[in-house]
């Protein structure tokens, strides 16, 4: 059994169902990321994303912490994984419902 290491990131996983084509999901995600960057320039001005087919890896800074993650588009679901550093990991319970709500709204 491994001892808890507070410096290890906490991975937050969210699955968001959808009834769209994978191309439409990708188009909405691209637009949603651009909108978020415009809405939160202080947090996301240095954010990066790298697309590989229907998957994207991203990196952003929030509250002085680096956040990384991945989004994978599948036929009926979008899987989101966000690696939260220790300080933000303590807020995972508040961050998860926000990701779910924004994801469902984006894919509705």
N, C-alpha and C positions, 0 to 999 in steps of 0.2 A: 504494500500500500504506500502511495506517495504522500508525503507531507504537503500541506497547503503552502503554497508559495505566493505571497501577496503581490510579487512583482510580475507574475505570469499573467498574460492577458486572459480575459474571459471571452469566450466565443458565444455570441448571441445568435441563435438560429431561428428564422421565421420562414414559414411557408405560406404563400398567398395564392389561393386558387384563382383561376381566371377562365373565361370562355372566349378568349380572343385567339387570333393566329399568333404564332411566335413572332412574325414580322411586325404585327401591330403592337405587341407587347414591347418589343425592342424600340420601336419608334416612340412609344409613350415614355419609356424609361430614359431615352436620350433627351427628349424634351423636358421631362421632369428633373433630370440632373442639371440641365441648362437653367431652368427656372429656379431651382434651389440655389445655384451659384449666384444668380442675380439677386435673389431675395436675401441671402445671407453672405454677402461678400466678405465680411470680416472673418467668418469661419471657413469659407470655402474658396477664397481667392487663390490659394495654392493647391487646391484639390486636383488630383489627377485620376484619370480612369483609362483603362486599357481594355478594349474590346477584343475578343477572340471568338468569332462566330456569335453564338447566343449566350456568351458568358462575358462578364465584365469584372475586372479587379479594380478596386479603388483605394485611394489613400487620401486622408484629409486630416487637418489639425482642428481640434476642438478643445477649448479650455486649456490650452498649452499642452495637450496630449495628442499623440498621433493615433489615428483610428484607421485600420485597414479592413478590407472585406472583399467579399465576392458575391455576385448575383448570377444565378444560373436560370435561364428561361427554359422551361420544359412545356410540353404540349398543353397541360392543364394546370400547371402550378409554376410559380416563381419562387425559387429558394434563395434566401438572403442569409448570409453569414457575415457578422460584423465582429471583428476582434477588438474588444474594448480594453484599454490599459486599466491598471488597478483602480485609479480614481474614478474613471467612468464606469468600470465594472460594477461598482457599488450602486450605480444608478440604473442597472440593467432592467430592473422591474418597472421603471418609468419609461425607459427607452423602447422596450419591446412593443408596448401597446401603441406608441407613436409611430413606429415603423409599420406595424400592421394596419393602422388606420390610414396612414398616407398611402401605403401600397394598395389597399383595397379601393381607395378613392381614385387613385391613378389608373387602376385597371377596371374600373366599373364601366 
